[in-house]
Amino acid sequence: MTTIQITPEDDPLGQQRRSLLDWLRREPGVREHAEITLLSGAPAARGTMGVSADVIRLVVDYGFQLANLGVAIAAWRAACAPRARVTIERDGLTVTVSTADPATARALVQALGAGDDGEAGRNQGEGA
């Protein structure tokens, strides 16, 4: 199992987060292989004020294809939030999707799975 965190940028009221969360839950290529939740913001780091933003968390299984996530985010941007920038983090790697072009978004998100054929849920210990 692998965890992916998704955060729409510049979303102080959380409207884009909720919209994207709903979109991903309806997207068959994402929901079939991922547990999709909204994590509440954690307390702010010491020396800062407020709380950190909520994030969308996907816990994905072996069959999850990162390309499907890229296409889903591009489709959401085209339909709902054309100016939204979406940051995606997996295993310490981060990409930002700021395009509604499915091919470009797919390539960006697949970069998070470099070395594992784009299957995000693959265990590091598996092999020949």
C-alpha positions as YAML, in Angstrom:
chain: A
units: angstrom
residues:
- id: 1
  name: MET
  ca: [0.00, 0.00, 0.00]
- id: 2
  name: THR
  ca: [1.15, 3.50, -0.81]
- id: 3
  name: THR
  ca: [-0.12, 6.88, 0.38]
- id: 4
  name: ILE
  ca: [-0.54, 9.82, -1.97]
- id: 5
  name: GLN
  ca: [-1.44, 13.30, -0.72]
- id: 6
  name: ILE
  ca: [-3.19, 15.83, -2.96]
- id: 7
  name: THR
  ca: [-3.60, 19.52, -2.19]
- id: 8
  name: PRO
  ca: [-5.19, 22.17, -4.41]
- id: 9
  name: GLU
  ca: [-3.17, 25.36, -3.93]
- id: 10
  name: ASP
  ca: [-4.65, 28.75, -3.00]
- id: 11
  name: ASP
  ca: [-7.84, 27.21, -1.60]
- id: 12
  name: PRO
  ca: [-8.42, 28.98, 1.74]
- id: 13
  name: LEU
  ca: [-12.10, 28.02, 1.98]
- id: 14
  name: GLY
  ca: [-11.57, 24.41, 0.92]
- id: 15
  name: GLN
  ca: [-14.05, 24.56, -1.96]
- id: 16
  name: GLN
  ca: [-11.61, 23.15, -4.51]
- id: 17
  name: ARG
  ca: [-10.52, 20.41, -2.10]
- id: 18
  name: ARG
  ca: [-14.11, 19.27, -1.60]
- id: 19
  name: SER
  ca: [-14.82, 19.48, -5.32]
- id: 20
  name: LEU
  ca: [-11.72, 17.45, -6.23]
- id: 21
  name: LEU
  ca: [-12.45, 14.93, -3.46]
- id: 22
  name: ASP
  ca: [-15.95, 14.35, -4.85]
- id: 23
  name: TRP
  ca: [-14.57, 14.13, -8.40]
- id: 24
  name: LEU
  ca: [-11.97, 11.51, -7.46]
- id: 25
  name: ARG
  ca: [-14.55, 9.45, -5.56]
- id: 26
  name: ARG
  ca: [-16.67, 9.28, -8.73]
- id: 27
  name: GLU
  ca: [-13.74, 8.48, -11.05]
- id: 28
  name: PRO
  ca: [-13.69, 4.68, -11.67]
- id: 29
  name: GLY
  ca: [-9.97, 4.56, -12.53]
- id: 30
  name: VAL
  ca: [-9.15, 6.08, -9.14]
- id: 31
  name: ARG
  ca: [-11.79, 4.82, -6.72]
- id: 32
  name: GLU
  ca: [-11.46, 1.14, -7.67]
- id: 33
  name: HIS
  ca: [-7.92, 0.91, -6.30]
- id: 34
  name: ALA
  ca: [-7.78, 3.68, -3.69]
- id: 35
  name: GLU
  ca: [-9.23, 4.55, -0.32]
- id: 36
  name: ILE
  ca: [-9.94, 8.28, -0.66]
- id: 37
  name: THR
  ca: [-10.25, 10.45, 2.44]
- id: 38
  name: LEU
  ca: [-9.92, 14.06, 3.50]
- id: 39
  name: LEU
  ca: [-7.41, 14.56, 6.30]
- id: 40
  name: SER
  ca: [-8.05, 17.49, 8.60]
- id: 41
  name: GLY
  ca: [-5.26, 20.01, 8.95]
- id: 42
  name: ALA
  ca: [-2.72, 19.37, 11.65]
- id: 43
  name: PRO
  ca: [-1.76, 22.04, 14.17]
- id: 44
  name: ALA
  ca: [0.60, 24.61, 12.71]
- id: 45
  name: ALA
  ca: [4.33, 24.17, 13.08]
- id: 46
  name: ARG
  ca: [5.91, 25.74, 16.14]
- id: 47
  name: GLY
  ca: [6.37, 29.47, 15.67]
- id: 48
  name: THR
  ca: [3.54, 29.81, 13.14]
- id: 49
  name: MET
  ca: [-0.14, 30.62, 13.51]
- id: 50
  name: GLY
  ca: [-3.21, 28.66, 12.44]
- id: 51
  name: VAL
  ca: [-3.48, 25.13, 11.10]
- id: 52
  name: SER
  ca: [-2.14, 23.51, 7.99]
- id: 53
  name: ALA
  ca: [-4.56, 22.93, 5.13]
- id: 54
  name: ASP
  ca: [-6.64, 19.79, 4.78]
- id: 55
  name: VAL
  ca: [-5.28, 17.32, 2.24]
- id: 56
  name: ILE
  ca: [-6.88, 14.63, 0.15]
- id: 57
  name: ARG
  ca: [-5.26, 11.29, 0.96]
- id: 58
  name: LEU
  ca: [-5.31, 8.26, -1.28]
- id: 59
  name: VAL
  ca: [-4.18, 4.92, 0.10]
- id: 60
  name: VAL
  ca: [-3.69, 2.88, -3.03]
- id: 61
  name: ASP
  ca: [-3.30, -0.82, -3.72]
- id: 62
  name: TYR
  ca: [-1.07, -2.68, -6.14]
- id: 63
  name: GLY
  ca: [-3.30, -2.17, -9.17]
- id: 64
  name: PHE
  ca: [-3.48, 1.62, -8.92]
- id: 65
  name: GLN
  ca: [-2.20, 3.41, -12.04]
- id: 66
  name: LEU
  ca: [-0.75, 6.88, -11.46]
- id: 67
  name: ALA
  ca: [-1.71, 7.76, -15.03]
- id: 68
  name: ASN
  ca: [-5.39, 7.47, -14.09]
- id: 69
  name: LEU
  ca: [-4.88, 9.99, -11.30]
- id: 70
  name: GLY
  ca: [-3.23, 12.45, -13.71]
- id: 71
  name: VAL
  ca: [-6.06, 12.16, -16.21]
- id: 72
  name: ALA
  ca: [-8.69, 12.54, -13.46]
- id: 73
  name: ILE
  ca: [-7.05, 15.70, -12.12]
- id: 74
  name: ALA
  ca: [-6.74, 17.18, -15.63]
- id: 75
  name: ALA
  ca: [-10.42, 16.43, -16.29]
- id: 76
  name: TRP
  ca: [-11.42, 18.03, -12.97]
- id: 77
  name: ARG
  ca: [-9.39, 21.15, -13.79]
- id: 78
  name: ALA
  ca: [-10.99, 21.40, -17.24]
- id: 79
  name: ALA
  ca: [-14.52, 20.96, -15.89]
- id: 80
  name: CYS
  ca: [-14.42, 22.66, -12.50]
- id: 81
  name: ALA
  ca: [-11.31, 24.67, -11.73]
- id: 82
  name: PRO
  ca: [-9.26, 25.69, -14.78]
- id: 83
  name: ARG
  ca: [-6.97, 27.96, -12.75]
- id: 84
  name: ALA
  ca: [-6.36, 25.52, -9.91]
- id: 85
  name: ARG
  ca: [-2.86, 24.21, -9.30]
- id: 86
  name: VAL
  ca: [-2.78, 20.81, -7.62]
- id: 87
  name: THR
  ca: [0.20, 19.51, -5.66]
- id: 88
  name: ILE
  ca: [0.61, 15.74, -5.41]
- id: 89
  name: GLU
  ca: [3.09, 14.09, -3.03]
- id: 90
  name: ARG
  ca: [4.17, 10.47, -2.87]
- id: 91
  name: ASP
  ca: [7.12, 9.02, -0.93]
- id: 92
  name: GLY
  ca: [8.81, 12.42, -0.60]
- id: 93
  name: LEU
  ca: [8.42, 13.28, -4.32]
- id: 94
  name: THR
  ca: [6.18, 16.20, -5.28]
- id: 95
  name: VAL
  ca: [4.70, 17.37, -8.58]
- id: 96
  name: THR
  ca: [2.34, 20.23, -9.33]
- id: 97
  name: VAL
  ca: [-0.30, 19.89, -12.02]
- id: 98
  name: SER
  ca: [-1.28, 23.22, -13.56]
- id: 99
  name: THR
  ca: [-2.65, 21.95, -16.85]
- id: 100
  name: ALA
  ca: [-5.94, 20.57, -18.11]
- id: 101
  name: ASP
  ca: [-4.15, 18.62, -20.85]
- id: 102
  name: PRO
  ca: [-4.60, 14.92, -19.95]
- id: 103
  name: ALA
  ca: [-1.35, 13.77, -21.60]
- id: 104
  name: THR
  ca: [0.75, 16.37, -19.78]
- id: 105
  name: ALA
  ca: [-0.96, 15.75, -16.43]
- id: 106
  name: ARG
  ca: [-0.58, 11.98, -16.88]
- id: 107
  name: ALA
  ca: [3.17, 12.38, -17.55]
- id: 108
  name: LEU
  ca: [3.64, 14.66, -14.55]
- id: 109
  name: VAL
  ca: [1.88, 12.33, -12.15]
- id: 110
  name: GLN
  ca: [3.59, 9.24, -13.57]
- id: 111
  name: ALA
  ca: [6.90, 10.86, -12.64]
- id: 112
  name: LEU
  ca: [5.94, 10.09, -9.02]
- id: 113
  name: GLY
  ca: [6.18, 6.40, -9.88]
- id: 114
  name: ALA
  ca: [9.49, 6.44, -11.72]
- id: 115
  name: GLY
  ca: [10.99, 3.00, -11.46]
- id: 116
  name: ASP
  ca: [7.77, 1.15, -10.70]
- id: 117
  name: ASP
  ca: [5.97, 1.31, -14.06]
- id: 118
  name: GLY
  ca: [3.53, 3.90, -12.69]
- id: 119
  name: GLU
  ca: [1.85, 1.45, -10.34]
- id: 120
  name: ALA
  ca: [1.74, 3.38, -7.10]
- id: 121
  name: GLY
  ca: [0.73, 0.53, -4.81]
- id: 122
  name: ARG
  ca: [3.66, -1.75, -5.58]
- id: 123
  name: ASN
  ca: [5.63, -2.75, -2.50]
- id: 124
  name: GLN
  ca: [9.32, -1.88, -2.56]
- id: 125
  name: GLY
  ca: [10.19, -5.40, -1.37]
- id: 126
  name: GLU
  ca: [8.56, -7.17, -4.31]
- id: 127
  name: GLY
  ca: [10.74, -8.36, -7.12]
- id: 128
  name: ALA
  ca: [12.12, -11.26, -9.09]
...
